[in-house]
Amino acid sequence: MILLRQVSILALLVVALDVSAADDVVVRMGAEPESEVLIGQQVSLHVDVLGLNGWASIPIIPEINLSGAYVLPVSTQSSRLTETIEGESYSGQRYNWLIYPQRTGKLEIPALSIDVELKVFGADSKTQQVNVSTSPVTIDVVTPPGAENVSNLIVSNEFTVSDQLIPVADQLTKPLNTGDAIKRTITRKATGVSGMAFAPLEFDHIPGISIYTGEPQVKDIINRGTLERGVRVETLTFVAEEVGSHVLPGFEFNWWDLKSKSLKKEVLDPIKIKVISPPASQSQTGGPRHIINLIRTVISWLVVVTILTIILWLLIGSRVQRSLLSLKRWRGARREREVVYFKKFVAVAKTGDRSRTRTALMAWLDRLLPASTPQLDQFLDHYIGLQHRDERRLILRNLNISDGEFESGNLIEIVSDARRCYLKCTKGVGQPTGFTLQNKRVNHLAALNPPVNPT
């Protein structure tokens, strides 16, 4: 019997472990457990590559996808291997994957085509690429006794579940106000099981209660290629929406204990709460529900304002553009008015700069008499009294010379008097100094005609 058992074990090893030995490279693929596993039980798959008198490694780890099973590559550093095969020294590495079957039947792990990098030691050291293939591995997956109708079964030596409530359970015996929130954090841990293998929490809709799920936190504790423990943490937030008695969901977790070979269950009890209406002052100004409603209101108004702005812009955008263009033209016209040029002339004249004063004076006269060729001396002769003409000639002569003092006060006074007289004539108001009512129109027209230099 003992000999027959040893032969059976040897036969299983031959099936589970493929040894492909070329002259330089050895590749082996194996699984543990080797033959029969439970649904949900961790299967450790490894691939060993060894190089003759050198070092073998896999530069690009192959991806393994299996139907009906979770496959998780172990991300930590691979294990180093050194062996003597038929008197020859081989060195290389072991690469690991964790497999969690999710249905019964035969789990087929197909043959892998692997590119191996081989570095040969010694004086003739070199690096070469070798393509090798493994043989497929088949594993039987069965259901533990009594767990035929159990879904999301966890198979482990140890499995624990804990939860944390905010507010704590003792405080939940008191009535809650609408808008109050309860936060429940559930933590699951299992040895030899990845956190990715835990199924997400499932619960039904509860009338009068809003349920918000947080982002789950998943963590695996791996030591030297071996998964020691997996952890999954999930958070549920329950917000009381309606007055009345409510029951928050409880949770049951079935698992198979590998040590006692028995089916066990961990239970988190449901939570009963009573919800009442808050006092008037609190219902209007406090509580999470009020904050949520306030945020919703602000967002709604922002959406409405944005939509209305777009519609108004589409409807009146062209009109607004035309109005802005008209405003721009109007402002330009205001800047080109005669009074603006006259004020510039007065400001420049007060600086005592002859050249700039002459330029500003003629620019104003161009704006005042745009339809004629303006001559300053003729304009002043027509629109100042005869008693000021000698003074006018002296001021103009002083303006045109290049040196000597320049008195701007008399020039500004005479030009201002002439401007006022001209504006009264053109509007037909009053009678300019030094003119009679009969010759007012004749003298005004003469000022607009091309000038004749006075003698």
C-alpha positions as CSV (number, residue, x, y, z in Angstrom):
1,M,0.0,0.0,0.0
2,I,2.8,2.4,0.9
3,L,4.6,1.7,-2.4
4,L,1.3,2.2,-4.4
5,R,0.7,5.6,-2.6
6,Q,4.2,6.8,-3.5
7,V,3.8,5.8,-7.1
8,S,0.4,7.7,-7.2
9,I,2.1,10.9,-5.8
10,L,4.9,10.6,-8.3
11,A,2.4,10.3,-11.1
12,L,0.6,13.5,-9.9
13,L,3.9,15.3,-9.8
14,V,4.7,14.3,-13.4
15,V,1.3,15.6,-14.5
16,A,1.5,18.9,-12.5
17,L,5.1,19.7,-13.2
18,D,6.5,20.0,-16.7
19,V,10.2,19.7,-17.1
20,S,11.5,20.8,-20.5
21,A,15.3,20.5,-20.5
22,A,17.1,21.6,-23.5
23,D,20.9,21.7,-23.2
24,D,20.9,25.1,-21.7
25,V,17.4,25.9,-20.3
26,V,15.0,24.1,-17.9
27,V,11.4,25.3,-17.5
28,R,8.8,23.9,-15.0
29,M,5.2,24.9,-14.3
30,G,3.4,23.6,-11.2
31,A,0.4,24.2,-9.0
32,E,-0.3,23.8,-5.3
33,P,-2.6,22.1,-4.4
34,E,-1.8,19.9,-7.4
35,S,-5.1,18.0,-8.1
36,E,-8.3,18.8,-6.3
37,V,-9.2,22.2,-4.7
38,L,-12.3,23.7,-3.3
39,I,-14.2,26.5,-5.1
40,G,-12.8,29.8,-3.8
41,Q,-9.6,28.1,-2.5
42,Q,-6.3,29.7,-3.3
43,V,-4.2,27.9,-5.9
44,S,-0.5,28.9,-6.1
45,L,0.8,28.6,-9.7
46,H,4.5,28.9,-10.3
47,V,6.9,28.8,-13.3
48,D,10.6,28.0,-12.7
49,V,13.2,28.9,-15.3
50,L,16.8,27.6,-14.9
51,G,19.9,28.2,-16.9
52,L,22.9,25.8,-17.3
53,N,26.1,27.3,-15.9
54,G,24.4,30.7,-16.0
55,W,21.3,32.7,-15.0
56,A,17.8,32.4,-16.6
57,S,15.0,34.9,-16.2
58,I,11.8,36.0,-17.9
59,P,12.1,39.6,-19.0
60,I,8.3,39.9,-19.9
61,I,6.0,38.1,-17.5
62,P,3.2,36.3,-19.5
63,E,-0.4,37.2,-18.8
64,I,-2.7,34.4,-17.7
65,N,-6.5,34.7,-18.2
66,L,-8.7,31.8,-17.1
67,S,-12.4,31.4,-17.6
68,G,-14.2,30.9,-14.2
69,A,-11.3,32.0,-12.0
70,Y,-9.6,35.1,-10.7
71,V,-5.9,35.3,-11.6
72,L,-3.6,37.6,-9.6
73,P,0.1,38.0,-10.5
74,V,2.3,38.3,-7.4
75,S,3.9,41.7,-7.8
76,T,6.8,41.2,-5.4
77,Q,10.3,40.2,-6.5
78,S,10.6,36.6,-7.8
79,S,12.4,33.9,-5.9
80,R,16.0,32.9,-6.8
81,L,16.7,29.2,-7.5
82,T,19.9,27.2,-7.6
83,E,19.8,23.4,-8.4
84,T,22.0,20.6,-9.5
85,I,20.5,18.5,-12.3
86,E,22.4,15.4,-13.4
87,G,25.6,16.8,-12.0
88,E,25.2,20.2,-13.8
89,S,24.7,23.5,-12.0
90,Y,21.5,25.5,-12.9
91,S,20.4,28.9,-11.7
92,G,17.3,31.0,-12.3
93,Q,14.1,32.3,-10.8
94,R,10.5,31.3,-9.8
95,Y,7.5,33.4,-10.9
96,N,4.2,33.2,-9.0
97,W,0.4,33.7,-9.7
98,L,-2.5,33.2,-7.4
99,I,-5.7,31.6,-8.8
100,Y,-9.1,31.6,-7.1
101,P,-11.6,29.2,-8.9
102,Q,-15.2,30.5,-9.0
103,R,-17.0,27.5,-10.4
104,T,-16.8,23.7,-10.1
105,G,-15.4,21.4,-12.7
106,K,-12.0,21.1,-14.4
107,L,-9.9,24.2,-14.4
108,E,-7.6,24.2,-17.4
109,I,-4.3,26.2,-17.2
110,P,-3.1,26.3,-20.8
111,A,0.5,25.9,-22.0
112,L,2.6,29.1,-21.8
113,S,5.0,30.2,-24.5
114,I,7.8,32.0,-22.7
115,D,10.8,34.0,-23.9
116,V,13.6,33.3,-21.5
117,E,16.8,35.4,-21.2
118,L,19.9,33.3,-20.5
119,K,23.2,34.8,-19.2
120,V,26.1,32.3,-19.4
121,F,28.9,32.6,-16.8
122,G,32.6,32.3,-17.4
123,A,35.1,33.6,-19.9
124,D,32.7,33.0,-22.8
125,S,29.9,34.9,-21.0
126,K,27.1,35.9,-23.3
127,T,23.3,36.6,-23.2
128,Q,20.8,34.9,-25.4
129,Q,17.1,34.6,-25.9
130,V,15.4,31.2,-25.8
131,N,11.7,30.5,-26.4
132,V,10.3,27.6,-24.3
133,S,6.8,26.2,-23.7
134,T,5.2,24.6,-20.7
135,S,2.6,21.8,-20.7
136,P,-1.0,22.6,-19.6
137,V,-2.1,21.9,-16.1
138,T,-5.6,20.6,-15.1
139,I,-7.1,21.1,-11.6
140,D,-10.4,19.6,-10.4
141,V,-12.6,22.2,-8.6
142,V,-15.2,20.9,-6.2
143,T,-17.7,22.4,-3.7
144,P,-17.3,21.8,0.0
145,P,-19.9,19.7,1.7
146,G,-23.0,21.7,2.5
147,A,-22.0,24.7,0.5
148,E,-23.7,23.8,-2.8
149,N,-26.0,26.8,-2.7
150,V,-23.5,29.3,-1.3
151,S,-22.3,32.1,-3.5
152,N,-19.0,34.1,-3.0
153,L,-17.6,31.4,-0.7
154,I,-14.3,32.3,1.1
155,V,-12.0,29.3,1.7
156,S,-9.3,30.1,4.3
157,N,-7.7,29.0,7.5
158,E,-9.0,32.2,9.2
159,F,-11.6,34.7,8.3
160,T,-12.8,37.7,10.3
161,V,-15.4,40.5,9.9
162,S,-15.7,43.7,11.9
163,D,-17.7,46.9,11.5
164,Q,-17.6,50.4,13.0
165,L,-20.6,52.7,13.4
166,I,-20.7,56.5,13.5
167,P,-22.6,57.4,15.6
168,V,-21.9,54.4,17.8
169,A,-24.6,51.7,18.4
170,D,-25.6,53.0,21.8
171,Q,-26.5,56.4,20.3
172,L,-28.6,54.8,17.6
173,T,-31.2,53.8,20.2
174,K,-32.3,57.4,20.3
175,P,-34.4,58.9,17.5
176,L,-32.6,60.5,14.6
177,N,-33.7,63.6,12.7
178,T,-34.4,63.7,9.0
179,G,-31.1,64.5,7.3
180,D,-29.0,62.7,9.9
181,A,-26.4,60.3,8.5
182,I,-25.0,56.9,9.8
183,K,-21.6,55.7,8.6
184,R,-20.9,52.0,8.7
185,T,-17.4,50.7,7.9
186,I,-17.1,46.9,7.3
187,T,-13.7,45.2,7.2
188,R,-13.1,41.7,6.0
189,K,-9.8,39.8,6.5
190,A,-8.7,36.3,5.4
191,T,-5.4,34.4,5.4
192,G,-4.3,33.1,2.1
193,V,-7.0,35.0,0.2
194,S,-6.5,38.2,-1.9
195,G,-8.6,41.2,-1.0
196,M,-9.7,41.2,-4.7
197,A,-11.4,37.9,-4.1
198,F,-13.9,39.4,-1.7
199,A,-17.2,40.1,-3.4
200,P,-18.6,43.7,-3.0
201,L,-21.3,44.2,-0.4
202,E,-24.8,43.7,-1.7
203,F,-28.0,45.3,-0.3
204,D,-31.5,46.2,-1.4
205,H,-33.1,49.7,-1.7
206,I,-34.6,51.0,1.6
207,P,-37.6,53.3,1.2
208,G,-37.0,56.6,3.1
209,I,-33.2,55.9,3.3
210,S,-30.5,57.0,0.9
211,I,-27.4,54.8,0.7
212,Y,-24.0,56.1,-0.5
213,T,-21.0,53.8,-1.0
214,G,-17.5,54.8,-0.6
215,E,-14.5,53.7,-2.7
216,P,-13.4,50.2,-1.4
217,Q,-9.9,49.8,0.0
218,V,-8.2,46.6,-1.0
219,K,-4.8,45.4,0.4
220,D,-2.8,42.2,0.1
221,I,0.0,41.3,2.5
222,I,2.7,39.3,0.5
223,N,5.9,37.9,2.0
224,R,8.5,36.3,-0.3
225,G,6.0,35.5,-3.0
226,T,3.5,34.0,-0.5
227,L,0.1,35.8,0.1
228,E,-0.3,36.0,3.9
229,R,-3.5,37.9,4.2
230,G,-6.0,39.9,2.1
231,V,-8.1,42.9,3.4
232,R,-11.1,44.6,2.0
233,V,-12.6,47.7,3.7
234,E,-16.0,49.2,2.5
235,T,-17.9,52.2,3.8
236,L,-21.7,52.7,3.6
237,T,-23.4,56.0,4.5
238,F,-27.1,55.9,5.3
239,V,-29.0,59.3,5.2
240,A,-32.4,59.4,6.8
241,E,-34.8,61.0,4.3
242,E,-38.3,60.2,5.7
243,V,-39.9,60.1,9.2
244,G,-40.7,56.6,10.5
245,S,-39.1,53.3,11.6
246,H,-36.4,51.8,9.3
247,V,-34.1,48.8,9.3
248,L,-30.6,49.2,7.9
249,P,-29.4,46.0,6.2
250,G,-27.3,43.3,7.9
251,F,-24.8,41.1,6.2
252,E,-23.9,37.4,6.2
253,F,-20.5,36.0,5.1
254,N,-20.1,32.3,4.5
255,W,-16.7,30.7,4.6
256,W,-15.1,27.3,4.6
257,D,-12.6,26.7,7.5
258,L,-9.7,24.6,6.1
259,K,-8.5,23.8,9.5
260,S,-11.8,22.3,10.9
261,K,-13.1,21.4,7.4
262,S,-16.4,23.0,8.2
263,L,-18.8,25.6,6.8
264,K,-19.1,28.7,9.0
265,K,-20.9,32.0,8.8
266,E,-20.0,35.5,10.1
267,V,-23.0,37.8,10.7
268,L,-23.4,41.6,11.0
269,D,-26.9,42.3,12.5
270,P,-29.3,44.7,10.9
271,I,-29.7,48.1,12.6
272,K,-33.1,49.5,13.6
273,I,-33.5,53.2,13.7
274,K,-36.4,55.7,14.3
275,V,-36.5,59.0,12.3
276,I,-38.4,62.1,13.5
277,S,-38.8,65.6,12.2
278,P,-36.2,68.0,13.6
279,P,-37.1,71.2,15.4
280,A,-38.1,74.0,13.1
281,S,-34.9,76.0,13.6
282,Q,-32.7,72.9,13.0
283,S,-34.6,71.7,10.0
284,Q,-34.1,75.0,8.3
285,T,-30.5,75.7,9.2
286,G,-28.7,72.5,10.2
287,G,-28.1,68.9,9.4
288,P,-26.6,67.1,6.4
289,R,-29.9,67.0,4.6
290,H,-30.1,70.8,4.6
291,I,-26.5,71.0,3.2
292,I,-27.4,68.5,0.4
293,N,-30.5,70.5,-0.5
294,L,-28.5,73.8,-0.4
295,I,-25.9,72.3,-2.8
296,R,-28.6,71.0,-5.1
297,T,-30.3,74.4,-5.2
298,V,-27.1,76.2,-6.0
299,I,-26.2,73.8,-8.7
300,S,-29.7,74.1,-10.2
301,W,-29.5,77.9,-10.3
302,L,-26.0,77.8,-11.8
303,V,-27.3,75.5,-14.6
304,V,-30.4,77.7,-15.2
305,V,-28.3,80.9,-15.3
306,T,-25.8,79.3,-17.7
307,I,-28.5,78.1,-20.1
308,L,-30.2,81.5,-20.0
309,T,-26.9,83.3,-20.7
310,I,-26.3,81.1,-23.7
311,I,-29.8,81.6,-25.1
312,L,-29.6,85.4,-24.6
313,W,-26.2,85.5,-26.2
314,L,-27.5,83.6,-29.2
315,L,-30.6,85.8,-29.5
316,I,-29.1,89.3,-28.9
317,G,-25.4,88.6,-29.5
318,S,-25.4,90.3,-32.9
319,R,-27.4,93.3,-31.6
320,V,-24.9,93.6,-28.7
321,Q,-22.0,93.5,-31.1
322,R,-23.7,96.2,-33.3
323,S,-24.4,98.3,-30.2
324,L,-20.8,98.0,-29.1
325,L,-19.6,99.0,-32.5
326,S,-21.9,102.1,-32.5
327,L,-20.7,103.0,-29.0
328,K,-17.1,102.8,-30.2
329,R,-17.9,105.0,-33.2
330,W,-19.7,107.5,-30.9
331,R,-16.7,107.6,-28.5
332,G,-14.4,108.2,-31.5
333,A,-16.6,111.0,-32.8
334,R,-16.6,112.6,-29.3
335,R,-12.8,112.5,-29.3
336,E,-12.9,114.3,-32.7
337,R,-15.1,117.2,-31.6
338,E,-13.9,120.7,-32.1
339,V,-14.0,121.5,-28.4
340,V,-11.6,118.6,-27.6
341,Y,-9.1,120.0,-30.1
342,F,-9.5,123.5,-28.7
343,K,-8.8,122.2,-25.1
344,K,-5.7,120.5,-26.4
345,F,-4.5,123.8,-28.0
346,V,-5.0,125.7,-24.8
347,A,-3.1,123.1,-22.8
348,V,-0.2,123.0,-25.2
349,A,-0.1,126.8,-25.5
350,K,0.3,127.1,-21.7
351,T,3.5,125.1,-21.9
352,G,5.2,127.9,-24.0
353,D,6.3,125.5,-26.7
354,R,6.0,127.4,-30.0
355,S,6.2,124.5,-32.4
356,R,3.7,122.3,-30.6
357,T,1.4,125.4,-30.1
358,R,1.4,126.1,-33.8
359,T,0.6,122.5,-34.6
360,A,-2.2,122.3,-32.0
361,L,-3.7,125.6,-33.2
362,M,-3.9,124.6,-36.8
363,A,-5.3,121.1,-35.9
364,W,-8.1,122.9,-34.0
365,L,-8.7,125.3,-36.9
366,D,-8.9,122.2,-39.3
367,R,-11.6,120.7,-37.0
368,L,-13.5,124.0,-36.7
369,L,-13.5,124.7,-40.5
370,P,-13.3,121.3,-42.0
371,A,-14.8,122.3,-45.3
372,S,-12.3,125.1,-46.1
373,T,-8.6,125.7,-46.2
374,P,-8.2,127.6,-42.9
375,Q,-6.0,130.6,-42.6
376,L,-5.4,131.8,-39.0
377,D,-4.9,135.5,-39.8
378,Q,-8.0,135.7,-41.9
379,F,-10.0,133.9,-39.3
380,L,-8.9,136.2,-36.5
381,D,-9.4,139.3,-38.7
382,H,-13.1,138.3,-39.3
383,Y,-13.9,137.3,-35.8
384,I,-12.2,139.8,-33.5
385,G,-12.8,143.5,-33.2
386,L,-10.8,146.0,-35.3
387,Q,-9.2,147.4,-32.2
388,H,-7.5,144.0,-31.6
389,R,-6.0,143.5,-35.1
390,D,-2.7,145.2,-34.4
391,E,-2.3,143.1,-31.3
392,R,-3.3,140.0,-33.3
393,R,-0.5,140.7,-35.8
394,L,2.1,141.1,-33.1
395,I,1.0,137.9,-31.4
396,L,1.1,135.9,-34.6
397,R,4.5,137.3,-35.5
398,N,5.8,136.3,-32.0
399,L,4.3,132.8,-32.6
400,N,6.1,132.3,-35.9
401,I,9.6,133.4,-34.9
402,S,12.0,130.8,-33.6
403,D,13.5,132.5,-30.6
404,G,12.6,135.0,-27.9
405,E,9.9,134.8,-25.3
406,F,6.5,133.5,-26.1
407,E,3.5,134.9,-24.3
408,S,0.7,132.3,-24.6
409,G,-1.8,134.2,-22.5
410,N,-2.7,136.9,-25.1
411,L,-2.8,134.3,-27.8
412,I,-5.2,132.1,-25.9
413,E,-7.4,135.1,-25.1
414,I,-7.6,136.4,-28.7
415,V,-8.3,132.9,-30.1
416,S,-10.9,132.2,-27.5
417,D,-12.7,135.5,-28.3
418,A,-12.6,134.7,-32.0
419,R,-14.0,131.2,-31.4
420,R,-16.9,132.4,-29.3
421,C,-17.7,135.0,-32.0
422,Y,-17.6,132.3,-34.7
423,L,-19.8,130.0,-32.8
424,K,-22.4,132.7,-32.2
425,C,-22.4,133.6,-35.9
426,T,-22.8,130.1,-37.1
427,K,-25.7,129.6,-34.6
428,G,-27.3,133.0,-35.4
429,V,-27.1,134.1,-31.7
430,G,-26.0,137.6,-30.8
431,Q,-23.7,139.9,-32.8
432,P,-20.0,139.5,-33.0
433,T,-17.7,142.3,-31.9
434,G,-16.5,144.6,-34.7
435,F,-19.3,143.5,-37.2
436,T,-22.6,144.9,-38.2
437,L,-25.7,142.7,-38.6
438,Q,-25.7,143.2,-42.3
439,N,-22.2,142.1,-43.1
440,K,-22.2,139.2,-40.5
441,R,-23.0,136.5,-43.1
442,V,-20.6,137.9,-45.7
443,N,-17.7,138.0,-43.3
444,H,-18.5,134.5,-42.1
445,L,-18.5,133.1,-45.7
446,A,-15.2,134.9,-46.4
447,A,-13.6,133.1,-43.5
448,L,-14.5,129.7,-45.1
449,N,-13.1,130.6,-48.5
450,P,-9.4,130.1,-49.6
451,P,-7.6,133.0,-48.0
452,V,-5.8,135.9,-49.5
453,N,-2.8,137.1,-47.6
454,P,-3.3,140.5,-46.1
455,T,-1.0,143.3,-47.1
